[in-house]
Amino acid sequence: MTEQPSPQQSANTTASPAPGLSEIFRVFFVLGLQSFGGGIATFTMIHEQTVRRLRYISEEQFVQNWAMVQLAPGINLLALVILIGRRARGMKGAFAALIGLMAPSCALTMLIASVYTHLHTVPAAVAAINAAIPAIVAVGLLSCITMLRPMIKSVPNELDTTPRSQPVFACAMVIAAGAAVLSNRLPIPAVLILCGVAGAIEAVLSRLLAMRRSTS
């Protein structure tokens, strides 16, 4: 009679190996070469590569990390890249991802800036830049949909094992945060902090309600 492998052993055999540092550097170097269109376009490409294709990070982890870096000062996109690299291969992976992304993008930015100083008065160049704006807006809308999709699923995640009404809460936060920002009465950091506090309160209340239902 053959011994059946334990669930832990099965999980270990099916787990994908951690990517190498050279692979992480290469992936983000290629992303840096393609980072045209600003932070929104780069954000979309990072999500496509690290979540959907290479699976360095899950959809929920990506959204949670992006929400977390919004509360930190500085360039949020670089902070997100550091978190993804760290999750994939520790601190060495974080440095490999950061250097890989910044090296080509910084070089290309300086090159484009030097060329633009000679072309910013050329009508054709100005028209080309203006024509790219709608495409950038479209990419931004798609990025927003990508960020919102995991939040509207009524399923528990790895950090919160209590099922709760995520779609209703997520939509309420989108409306409330949008109204607060449009009203110009609260700074954006305050809106983010208040939404975070609301999420913590909602999670505690949902867990208490689930415990009450299980004991009744």
Secondary structure, DSSP 8 states (H G I E B T S, - for coil): ------HHHHHHHHS-----HHHHHHHHHHHHHT-TTHHHHHHHHHHIIIIIIS-SS-HHHHHHHHHHHTTSSS-HHHHHHHHHHHHHHHHHHHHHHHHHHHHHHHHHHHHHHHHHHHHTT-HHHHHHHHHHHHHHHHHHHHHHHHHHGGGG--S--SS--S---HHHHHHHHHHHHHHHHHHTSS-HHHHHHHHHHHHHHHHHHHHHHHHHHHH-
